Amino acid sequence: MYHSIVARISRRNFERVNAHDYEPLLASCTPDIHHRFGGDHALGGERHDKEHLRAWFQRLGRLNPTLRLTVSDVWVKGLPHDTTIVMRWDAVQDMPDASPYVNHGVHVIKMRWLKVVSIDANEDSQAVERACAVFAAHGVAEATAAPITS
């Protein structure tokens, strides 16, 4: 029962990202959340607190306004004091030059007592970097900004 509740919460949080509804997701995180997103681009790097993660989500929404994540699998392991969630997903979005954007990846999420303590996002970081370059070429200056890190 616990695992199915956690899986449902996790899927709902991905839907919140699709809807740019970040505050409920952030409310489920500890103040010292650790977030890692691979790559050397505007979305890459590591954050170690909720405020920097909030800034990162806001940037994600500005750089990827039509991003659509579709979760295909969720695995939950552990007990409430130490839970690991693995989520496999696919992503698409509209690009300003009409080129296709597709990505896929896996998130490894750690929870303690239903609070997210870490998010490790593993995706095709080169696809993200190429998308940032397309947005930059179409006048989105933030697409070449330094990563938000803490």
C-alpha positions as CSV (number, residue, x, y, z in Angstrom):
1,M,0.0,0.0,0.0
2,Y,2.8,2.5,0.9
3,H,4.6,1.8,-2.3
4,S,1.5,2.5,-4.4
5,I,0.9,5.8,-2.6
6,V,4.4,6.9,-3.2
7,A,4.2,5.9,-6.9
8,R,1.0,7.9,-7.2
9,I,2.5,11.0,-5.5
10,S,5.6,10.7,-7.8
11,R,3.5,10.5,-11.0
12,R,1.5,13.5,-9.8
13,N,4.7,15.5,-9.3
14,F,5.7,14.9,-12.9
15,E,2.2,16.1,-14.0
16,R,2.8,19.2,-11.9
17,V,6.1,19.9,-13.8
18,N,4.1,19.6,-17.1
19,A,1.6,22.2,-15.7
20,H,4.4,24.5,-14.4
21,D,2.8,24.0,-10.9
22,Y,6.1,23.8,-9.0
23,E,5.0,25.0,-5.5
24,P,3.2,21.8,-4.4
25,L,6.2,19.8,-5.6
26,L,8.6,22.1,-3.7
27,A,6.4,21.7,-0.6
28,S,7.1,18.0,-0.7
29,C,10.9,18.6,-0.5
30,T,13.2,19.1,2.5
31,P,14.8,22.5,2.8
32,D,18.2,21.0,2.1
33,I,17.0,19.1,-1.0
34,H,19.9,17.8,-3.3
35,H,19.0,18.1,-7.0
36,R,21.4,17.0,-9.8
37,F,20.7,17.5,-13.5
38,G,23.4,16.4,-15.9
39,G,25.2,18.5,-18.5
40,D,27.1,21.7,-18.9
41,H,24.2,24.0,-19.9
42,A,21.6,26.4,-18.4
43,L,19.8,23.5,-16.8
44,G,22.8,21.5,-15.7
45,G,24.5,21.4,-12.3
46,E,23.6,20.7,-8.7
47,R,21.4,22.5,-6.2
48,H,21.5,21.9,-2.5
49,D,18.4,23.8,-1.2
50,K,14.8,24.5,-2.0
51,E,15.3,28.1,-3.1
52,H,17.8,27.2,-5.8
53,L,15.6,24.3,-6.9
54,R,12.6,26.8,-7.1
55,A,14.8,29.0,-9.4
56,W,15.8,26.0,-11.4
57,F,12.1,24.9,-12.0
58,Q,11.2,28.5,-12.9
59,R,14.0,28.5,-15.5
60,L,12.9,25.0,-16.8
61,G,9.4,26.4,-17.4
62,R,10.7,29.5,-19.2
63,L,13.2,27.5,-21.4
64,N,10.7,24.7,-22.1
65,P,7.2,26.1,-22.1
66,T,5.7,23.2,-23.9
67,L,7.7,20.4,-22.3
68,R,5.6,17.3,-21.8
69,L,7.0,14.5,-19.6
70,T,5.3,11.1,-19.8
71,V,6.1,8.6,-17.1
72,S,6.3,5.0,-18.3
73,D,7.5,3.2,-15.2
74,V,7.7,3.8,-11.5
75,W,9.5,1.5,-9.0
76,V,9.4,2.1,-5.3
77,K,11.7,0.4,-2.8
78,G,12.1,0.8,1.0
79,L,10.2,1.9,4.0
80,P,8.9,5.4,5.0
81,H,12.2,6.3,6.7
82,D,14.3,5.5,3.6
83,T,12.5,5.2,0.3
84,T,13.9,5.1,-3.2
85,I,11.8,5.8,-6.3
86,V,13.0,5.2,-9.8
87,M,11.0,6.7,-12.6
88,R,11.5,6.2,-16.3
89,W,10.1,8.9,-18.6
90,D,10.0,10.3,-22.1
91,A,9.8,14.0,-23.0
92,V,8.8,16.0,-26.0
93,Q,8.4,19.7,-26.6
94,D,7.8,22.2,-29.4
95,M,10.9,23.9,-30.6
96,P,11.0,27.5,-32.1
97,D,12.6,26.2,-35.3
98,A,10.1,23.3,-35.6
99,S,12.9,20.7,-35.1
100,P,11.9,17.7,-33.1
101,Y,12.8,17.5,-29.4
102,V,12.6,14.1,-27.8
103,N,14.4,12.9,-24.7
104,H,14.2,10.1,-22.3
105,G,15.6,9.4,-18.9
106,V,15.4,8.1,-15.4
107,H,15.0,10.0,-12.1
108,V,16.3,8.4,-8.9
109,I,14.5,10.0,-6.0
110,K,15.1,9.5,-2.3
111,M,12.4,10.2,0.3
112,R,12.3,10.1,4.1
113,W,9.0,10.3,5.8
114,L,7.3,11.3,2.5
115,K,9.7,14.3,2.0
116,V,11.9,14.3,-1.0
117,V,15.6,14.6,0.1
118,S,17.3,14.1,-3.3
119,I,16.5,14.1,-7.0
120,D,19.0,12.7,-9.5
121,A,17.9,13.3,-13.0
122,N,19.6,11.3,-15.7
123,E,18.7,12.2,-19.3
124,D,20.3,12.8,-22.7
125,S,22.1,16.0,-21.6
126,Q,23.3,16.5,-25.2
127,A,19.6,16.7,-26.3
128,V,19.0,19.4,-23.6
129,E,22.1,21.3,-24.7
130,R,21.0,21.2,-28.4
131,A,17.6,22.5,-27.3
132,C,19.2,25.3,-25.3
133,A,21.2,26.3,-28.4
134,V,18.1,26.4,-30.6
135,F,16.3,28.6,-28.0
136,A,19.4,30.9,-27.8
137,A,19.5,31.2,-31.6
138,H,15.8,32.3,-31.4
139,G,16.5,35.1,-28.9
140,V,16.1,33.4,-25.6
141,A,19.2,34.7,-23.8
142,E,18.6,32.6,-20.6
143,A,19.3,29.5,-22.7
144,T,23.0,30.3,-22.5
145,A,23.0,31.4,-18.8
146,A,25.2,29.8,-16.3
147,P,23.7,26.9,-14.4
148,I,21.8,27.7,-11.2
149,T,23.9,26.1,-8.5
150,S,24.2,26.3,-4.8
